[in-house]
Amino acid sequence: MTILRSALFNLLFFGWTALCCLALLPALFLPHRVTMAWIFVWLRGVHWLEKTILGIDYRVVGRENLPAGACIVAAKHQSAWETLKLHLLLPDPAIVLKSELLKVPVWGKYLLKTGMIPVDRGAGSRAVRDMVDHAKVRAAEGRPIAIFPQGTRTAPGTWRPYRIGVGALYEGLGVPVVPMALNSGVFWGRRAFRKRPGTITVEFLPPIPPGLPREEMMRRLEDELETASERLSVAAGGPPTPRPAGATATV
C-alpha cells in the first residue's frame, strides 16, 4: 500500500508542480510579496497531497526561539521534505542553494525572483565570499538566511562533517544562528521512493548569539543540532548517529 501511495503522490506532485509553474508565470513580473503569495498556493497544495495521500504531517516546536528580523537558520537536512517547507516554517527566508538549480527551466526563474542565495560549489573561496555578499543584502531586508550546514542531505544514523559556509555567514552578518533540528528522514528517506506515514517534528533550538569565535560557534552548532536531531529521529524509530571524536568542519 505504501508503494502505491508513494507512486500516486509522485504522479500528482509533479503534475501539480508543472501546472503551478505554468499558471504562475505572470507572478514573475509582479512584486516580490505577490509572487510569494502565489508560491504559497503551490506549497500548501503539496502539503495537502502529503497529508491526504502519504499520511505525512508535521509539527513545530520552539517557534519562540526565532528572533524578529534577520538571523541565520542552520537546518538539518535529511530529505527533500524540508526544502518544500522552509517557506512555511520561516517568514520569507532567503535560502542558500546550489547555483545549478537556477538553470532548471522555469523553476530557476522563480528562485531568482524570490531572492534565493546561489552558491557555485566549484568556485572555491570565491563562492563563500559571494554567498556572504548576497546574504548581507537579504539580511538588510530583515529576512532570515536558511542554510544546510552539512551541505547536502544526510540520512538519520549517518554522520557528515559541517562545512564552513555557516561559519562564514556568522562572521559576515553578525546575527544569531538558530539551529533547526528535525527527523524528516525517518519518514521521507534520502532518495527513497517509499514514504512512511507519520508526523515529522521540526524543532527550533535556542539561538547561538553573535560575536563568538567562529570555531566555538561551529562546535556548539554541531553538538546542539546533531544531539537534537538524533533525539527526534530515535524517538520516531530511526537509528542513532555515531560521531567520530574530534571531528571538525571542512571547506
C-alpha positions as CSV (number, residue, x, y, z in Angstrom):
1,M,0.0,0.0,0.0
2,T,2.8,2.4,0.8
3,I,4.3,1.8,-2.6
4,L,1.0,2.6,-4.3
5,R,0.6,5.7,-2.2
6,S,4.1,6.9,-3.0
7,A,3.6,6.3,-6.7
8,L,0.4,8.3,-6.7
9,F,1.9,11.1,-4.7
10,N,4.9,11.4,-7.1
11,L,2.5,11.5,-10.1
12,L,0.3,14.2,-8.5
13,F,3.2,16.1,-7.1
14,F,4.9,16.5,-10.4
15,G,1.6,17.2,-12.2
16,W,0.7,19.9,-9.6
17,T,4.2,21.4,-9.8
18,A,4.1,21.6,-13.6
19,L,0.7,23.1,-13.5
20,C,1.7,25.8,-11.0
21,C,4.9,26.6,-12.8
22,L,3.0,27.4,-15.9
23,A,0.0,29.1,-14.2
24,L,2.1,31.3,-12.0
25,L,4.3,32.6,-14.8
26,P,2.7,36.1,-14.6
27,A,3.9,36.3,-11.0
28,L,7.5,36.6,-12.3
29,F,6.6,40.2,-13.4
30,L,4.8,41.2,-10.1
31,P,6.2,42.5,-6.8
32,H,8.0,40.0,-4.5
33,R,5.2,39.7,-2.0
34,V,2.7,38.9,-4.8
35,T,5.0,36.2,-6.2
36,M,5.4,34.7,-2.7
37,A,1.6,34.6,-2.2
38,W,1.3,32.6,-5.4
39,I,4.1,30.2,-4.4
40,F,2.3,29.6,-1.1
41,V,-0.6,28.2,-3.2
42,W,1.8,25.6,-4.6
43,L,3.4,24.8,-1.2
44,R,0.1,24.4,0.5
45,G,-1.1,22.1,-2.3
46,V,2.0,19.9,-1.8
47,H,1.3,19.8,1.9
48,W,-2.3,18.7,1.2
49,L,-1.0,15.9,-1.0
50,E,1.4,14.8,1.7
51,K,-1.3,14.6,4.3
52,T,-4.0,13.1,2.1
53,I,-2.0,10.5,0.1
54,L,1.1,9.8,2.2
55,G,-0.3,10.3,5.7
56,I,2.6,12.6,6.4
57,D,2.0,15.7,8.6
58,Y,4.3,17.8,10.7
59,R,4.5,19.7,14.0
60,V,6.8,22.6,15.0
61,V,8.4,23.0,18.4
62,G,10.2,26.1,19.6
63,R,9.0,28.8,17.3
64,E,9.6,31.3,20.2
65,N,13.3,30.8,19.6
66,L,13.1,32.5,16.2
67,P,14.2,36.2,16.7
68,A,12.4,39.0,14.9
69,G,14.4,40.2,11.9
70,A,17.4,38.8,10.3
71,C,19.1,35.6,11.6
72,I,20.8,32.5,10.3
73,V,18.7,29.3,10.4
74,A,21.0,26.3,10.3
75,A,18.7,23.5,9.3
76,K,19.4,19.8,9.5
77,H,18.9,18.3,6.0
78,Q,17.7,14.7,5.9
79,S,15.4,14.6,2.9
80,A,13.7,16.7,0.2
81,W,10.8,17.3,2.6
82,E,12.3,20.3,4.4
83,T,13.2,22.0,1.1
84,L,9.4,22.1,0.5
85,K,8.7,23.5,3.9
86,L,11.2,26.3,4.7
87,H,8.8,29.0,3.3
88,L,6.0,27.6,5.5
89,L,8.3,27.4,8.6
90,L,10.1,30.8,8.2
91,P,9.0,34.3,7.3
92,D,10.2,34.8,3.7
93,P,13.6,33.1,4.1
94,A,16.5,33.6,1.7
95,I,17.8,30.0,1.2
96,V,21.4,29.2,0.4
97,L,21.3,26.7,-2.5
98,K,23.5,25.3,-5.3
99,S,23.7,27.6,-8.3
100,E,22.8,24.7,-10.7
101,L,19.2,25.0,-9.6
102,L,19.0,28.4,-11.3
103,K,19.4,26.6,-14.6
104,V,16.3,24.4,-14.2
105,P,13.8,25.7,-16.8
106,V,11.1,28.0,-15.4
107,W,11.8,26.9,-11.8
108,G,15.1,28.6,-11.8
109,K,13.4,31.8,-12.7
110,Y,11.2,31.5,-9.6
111,L,14.3,31.0,-7.5
112,L,15.9,34.2,-8.8
113,K,12.6,36.2,-8.4
114,T,12.2,35.2,-4.8
115,G,15.8,36.3,-3.8
116,M,17.5,33.0,-3.0
117,I,21.3,32.9,-2.4
118,P,23.0,30.7,-5.1
119,V,26.4,29.1,-4.4
120,D,28.8,27.9,-7.1
121,R,30.3,25.0,-5.4
122,G,33.1,24.8,-7.9
123,A,34.3,28.3,-7.3
124,G,36.2,27.6,-4.0
125,S,36.8,30.6,-1.7
126,R,35.1,33.0,-4.1
127,A,31.9,31.1,-3.7
128,V,32.0,31.7,0.0
129,R,32.6,35.4,-0.5
130,D,29.8,35.7,-3.0
131,M,27.5,33.9,-0.7
132,V,28.2,36.3,2.2
133,D,27.8,39.3,-0.1
134,H,24.4,38.1,-1.3
135,A,23.3,37.2,2.3
136,K,24.2,40.7,3.5
137,V,21.7,42.1,1.1
138,R,18.9,39.8,2.2
139,A,19.7,40.3,5.9
140,A,19.4,44.0,5.4
141,E,15.9,43.3,4.2
142,G,15.2,41.7,7.6
143,R,14.9,38.2,6.1
144,P,16.2,35.0,7.8
145,I,19.0,33.3,5.9
146,A,18.4,29.5,5.8
147,I,21.4,27.2,5.2
148,F,22.0,23.4,5.4
149,P,25.4,23.4,7.3
150,Q,26.3,19.9,6.1
151,G,25.9,21.0,2.5
152,T,23.8,18.0,1.4
153,R,21.1,15.6,2.6
154,T,22.4,13.3,5.4
155,A,20.3,10.3,6.4
156,P,19.5,9.5,10.0
157,G,22.2,7.4,11.5
158,T,24.8,8.9,9.2
159,W,27.5,11.4,10.2
160,R,28.7,14.1,7.9
161,P,31.1,17.0,8.8
162,Y,29.8,20.5,9.0
163,R,31.1,22.8,6.3
164,I,32.4,26.4,6.8
165,G,29.7,28.2,4.9
166,V,27.6,28.7,8.0
167,G,30.6,30.0,9.9
168,A,31.4,32.5,7.1
169,L,27.8,33.8,7.3
170,Y,28.0,34.0,11.1
171,E,31.2,36.2,10.9
172,G,30.0,38.2,8.0
173,L,26.5,39.0,9.1
174,G,26.8,39.4,12.9
175,V,23.4,37.9,13.6
176,P,22.3,34.9,15.8
177,V,22.3,31.4,14.5
178,V,19.1,29.3,15.2
179,P,19.7,25.5,14.9
180,M,16.7,23.8,13.3
181,A,16.5,20.1,14.2
182,L,14.2,17.6,12.5
183,N,13.5,13.9,11.8
184,S,12.1,14.0,8.3
185,G,14.5,11.3,7.0
186,V,12.8,8.7,9.2
187,F,9.6,9.2,7.1
188,W,10.8,10.5,3.8
189,G,14.2,8.9,3.1
190,R,17.0,10.4,1.2
191,R,16.4,9.4,-2.4
192,A,13.8,6.9,-1.2
193,F,10.8,6.2,-3.3
194,R,8.7,4.8,-0.5
195,K,7.5,7.3,2.2
196,R,6.3,6.2,5.6
197,P,3.2,7.8,7.2
198,G,3.7,9.8,10.4
199,T,4.2,13.2,11.9
200,I,7.6,14.9,11.2
201,T,8.9,17.1,14.1
202,V,10.7,20.3,13.4
203,E,12.4,21.9,16.5
204,F,13.9,25.4,16.6
205,L,16.6,25.4,19.3
206,P,17.7,28.5,21.3
207,P,19.7,30.9,19.2
208,I,23.5,31.0,19.4
209,P,24.3,34.7,20.0
210,P,26.5,36.7,17.6
211,G,30.1,37.7,18.4
212,L,31.5,34.3,19.4
213,P,34.7,33.0,17.8
214,R,33.8,31.0,14.7
215,E,35.3,27.8,16.0
216,E,33.2,28.0,19.2
217,M,30.0,28.7,17.3
218,M,30.7,25.8,14.9
219,R,31.3,23.4,17.8
220,R,28.1,24.5,19.6
221,L,26.0,24.3,16.4
222,E,27.2,20.8,15.5
223,D,26.8,19.5,19.0
224,E,23.3,21.0,19.6
225,L,21.9,20.3,16.2
226,E,23.1,16.7,16.0
227,T,22.0,15.9,19.5
228,A,18.5,17.3,19.0
229,S,18.1,15.7,15.5
230,E,19.3,12.4,16.8
231,R,16.8,12.6,19.7
232,L,13.9,13.3,17.4
233,S,15.0,10.6,14.9
234,V,15.4,7.9,17.6
235,A,12.0,8.8,19.1
236,A,10.4,8.3,15.7
237,G,12.1,4.9,15.2
238,G,15.3,6.0,13.4
239,P,18.8,4.9,14.2
240,P,21.3,6.7,16.5
241,T,24.1,8.6,14.8
242,P,27.8,7.7,15.7
243,R,30.0,10.8,15.7
244,P,33.8,10.5,15.4
245,A,35.8,12.2,18.2
246,G,37.5,15.4,17.2
247,A,35.5,16.0,14.0
248,T,35.9,19.5,12.6
249,A,34.2,21.5,9.9
250,T,35.7,21.3,6.4
251,V,35.7,23.6,3.3
